[in-house]
Amino acid sequence: MAQTVHVSEGTRLRRALRRRCPRCGTGAFDTFFGIKEHCITCGLKFEREPGYWVGAIIINTGVVFGTFVAVFGGMTLATWPDVPWATVLIVAIVANGLIPVAFYPISKTLWLAMEMSWNPLERGEVEEASRRAGAPEWQVRASWPPRRASPR
């Protein structure tokens, strides 16, 4: 991808929820848990700096907490006043065990998409990504400044 195109935040988030590169939409994972070092299409480096995935861990934790509140609160309200506490406990433990594992890869791409909205790619990152994507040097230099996507 020689030219850098701004995509809407909604598009980036939709791509992230499908475990795709928020910049171009290409698959971001080699395996279920194994995110690639960079996008094979646009060259975007997924871990933009050391410690980058702390934000993804925070997102994952928030989703798990929200799920717990919904499950615990929903089951308690639905069965009040004779709450089957053993069932609530089992369902909560299973949910709190499965949700963070299943949501882990999505939290990474979601964090990348969200962080790109308030911390856009810098010129050096765009040039490095263009080189990784195999763009000729003249296109790498011409990839700045980013252009707006045409409405479709």
C-alpha positions as CSV (number, residue, x, y, z in Angstrom):
1,M,0.0,0.0,0.0
2,A,1.9,3.0,-1.2
3,Q,-0.7,5.7,-0.3
4,T,-1.9,6.1,3.3
5,V,-5.6,6.4,3.4
6,H,-7.5,7.6,6.4
7,V,-10.4,5.3,7.2
8,S,-13.3,6.1,9.5
9,E,-13.1,5.1,13.1
10,G,-16.2,2.9,12.6
11,T,-14.5,1.0,9.8
12,R,-11.4,0.5,12.0
13,L,-13.5,-0.8,14.9
14,R,-15.4,-3.2,12.6
15,R,-12.2,-4.5,11.2
16,A,-10.8,-4.9,14.7
17,L,-13.8,-6.9,15.9
18,R,-13.1,-9.3,13.1
19,R,-9.4,-9.7,14.1
20,R,-8.2,-7.8,11.1
21,C,-5.7,-5.0,10.5
22,P,-7.5,-1.7,11.3
23,R,-5.5,0.1,8.5
24,C,-6.3,-2.2,5.5
25,G,-8.6,-5.0,6.7
26,T,-6.2,-8.0,6.1
27,G,-6.1,-10.8,8.7
28,A,-3.9,-9.9,11.6
29,F,-3.4,-13.3,13.2
30,D,-1.3,-16.4,12.2
31,T,-3.1,-18.5,14.8
32,F,-6.0,-17.8,17.2
33,F,-3.7,-16.2,19.7
34,G,-0.6,-15.4,17.6
35,I,-0.8,-11.9,16.1
36,K,1.6,-11.3,13.3
37,E,4.5,-8.9,13.8
38,H,3.2,-6.6,11.0
39,C,0.4,-6.6,8.3
40,I,1.4,-8.6,5.2
41,T,-0.6,-6.2,3.0
42,C,0.0,-2.6,4.3
43,G,3.1,-3.3,6.5
44,L,1.6,-1.8,9.7
45,K,3.6,-2.9,12.7
46,F,1.1,-4.1,15.2
47,E,3.1,-3.6,18.4
48,R,3.8,0.1,17.9
49,E,6.0,0.4,21.0
50,P,7.3,-1.7,24.0
51,G,4.5,-2.5,26.4
52,Y,1.9,-1.7,23.8
53,W,-0.5,-4.5,24.7
54,V,-1.2,-3.2,28.2
55,G,-4.2,-1.3,26.7
56,A,-5.5,-4.6,25.2
57,I,-5.3,-6.2,28.7
58,I,-7.3,-3.3,30.2
59,I,-10.0,-3.7,27.5
60,N,-10.1,-7.5,28.1
61,T,-10.4,-7.0,31.8
62,G,-13.2,-4.5,31.3
63,V,-15.1,-6.9,29.1
64,V,-14.7,-9.7,31.6
65,F,-15.9,-7.4,34.5
66,G,-18.9,-6.3,32.4
67,T,-19.8,-9.9,31.6
68,F,-19.6,-10.9,35.2
69,V,-21.8,-8.0,36.3
70,A,-24.4,-8.9,33.6
71,V,-24.4,-12.6,34.3
72,F,-24.4,-12.2,38.1
73,G,-27.0,-9.4,38.1
74,G,-29.1,-11.0,35.4
75,M,-29.3,-14.4,37.1
76,T,-29.9,-12.9,40.5
77,L,-32.7,-10.6,39.3
78,A,-34.3,-13.4,37.2
79,T,-34.4,-15.8,40.0
80,W,-35.1,-13.5,43.0
81,P,-36.0,-14.3,45.8
82,D,-34.9,-17.9,45.6
83,V,-31.5,-17.4,43.9
84,P,-29.7,-20.7,43.2
85,W,-26.3,-19.5,44.4
86,A,-24.5,-22.6,43.3
87,T,-25.7,-22.3,39.8
88,V,-24.9,-18.5,39.7
89,L,-21.4,-19.4,41.0
90,I,-20.8,-22.1,38.4
91,V,-22.0,-19.9,35.5
92,A,-20.0,-17.0,36.7
93,I,-16.8,-19.1,37.0
94,V,-17.3,-20.6,33.6
95,A,-18.0,-17.2,32.0
96,N,-15.0,-15.6,33.7
97,G,-12.8,-18.5,32.5
98,L,-13.9,-18.5,28.9
99,I,-14.6,-14.9,28.0
100,P,-11.1,-13.5,28.5
101,V,-9.6,-16.4,26.5
102,A,-12.1,-16.0,23.6
103,F,-11.9,-12.2,23.7
104,Y,-8.1,-11.9,23.9
105,P,-7.2,-11.6,20.2
106,I,-10.1,-9.2,19.6
107,S,-8.9,-7.0,22.5
108,K,-5.5,-6.6,20.7
109,T,-6.9,-5.5,17.4
110,L,-9.6,-3.4,19.1
111,W,-6.9,-1.6,21.2
112,L,-4.8,-1.0,18.0
113,A,-7.8,0.5,16.2
114,M,-8.8,2.7,19.2
115,E,-5.3,3.9,19.8
116,M,-4.8,4.7,16.1
117,S,-7.8,7.1,16.3
118,W,-6.2,9.3,18.9
119,N,-2.6,8.6,18.1
120,P,-2.4,8.5,14.2
121,L,0.5,6.9,12.5
122,E,3.5,9.2,12.3
123,R,5.4,9.8,9.1
124,G,8.2,7.4,10.0
125,E,5.7,4.6,10.8
126,V,4.0,5.2,7.4
127,E,7.3,5.1,5.5
128,E,8.4,2.0,7.4
129,A,5.1,0.2,6.7
130,S,5.3,1.1,3.0
131,R,8.8,-0.4,2.9
132,R,7.6,-3.6,4.6
133,A,4.7,-3.8,2.2
134,G,7.3,-3.7,-0.7
135,A,6.5,-0.3,-2.1
136,P,9.1,1.2,-4.4
137,E,11.1,4.0,-2.7
138,W,9.5,6.8,-4.8
139,Q,6.1,5.6,-3.5
140,V,7.4,5.5,0.0
141,R,8.4,9.1,-0.2
142,A,5.1,10.0,-1.9
143,S,3.0,8.3,0.8
144,W,3.0,11.4,3.0
145,P,0.8,13.3,3.8
146,P,-2.1,10.8,4.2
147,R,-5.1,11.4,2.0
148,R,-8.8,11.1,2.9
149,A,-10.7,8.1,1.7
150,S,-13.2,9.0,-1.0
151,P,-16.8,8.5,0.2
152,R,-18.5,5.5,-1.3
